[in-house]
Amino acid sequence: LFPPRTIVRRTDSANETDQRRKRLRRRTMIYGLLSCE
């Protein structure tokens, strides 16, 4: 799922994943609203 570059670059993957989770949540919520319409 994740490109090897980011894994090699980022040792603090915990923060990365947290930010990605928030982004994914926002995206899913937006897509949900769009699909509901």
SVG drawing of the C-alpha trace seen along z (x, -y; Angstrom):
<svg xmlns="http://www.w3.org/2000/svg" viewBox="-29 -16 44 18">
<polyline fill="none" stroke="black" stroke-width="0.4" points="0.0,0.0 2.7,-2.5 5.6,-3.2 9.0,-2.0 10.4,-5.5 8.3,-6.9 9.0,-3.9 12.8,-4.2 12.7,-8.0 10.3,-8.2 11.5,-6.6 8.7,-8.3 6.0,-6.3 3.6,-6.6 3.0,-10.3 2.8,-9.6 0.1,-7.0 -1.8,-9.2 -1.9,-12.0 -2.9,-9.5 -5.7,-8.1 -7.1,-11.6 -6.8,-12.3 -8.5,-9.0 -11.3,-9.8 -11.9,-13.2 -11.9,-11.6 -14.3,-8.9 -16.6,-11.4 -16.6,-13.6 -17.1,-10.7 -20.0,-9.5 -21.7,-12.9 -21.2,-13.0 -22.6,-9.5 -25.5,-10.3 -26.4,-13.2"/>
</svg>
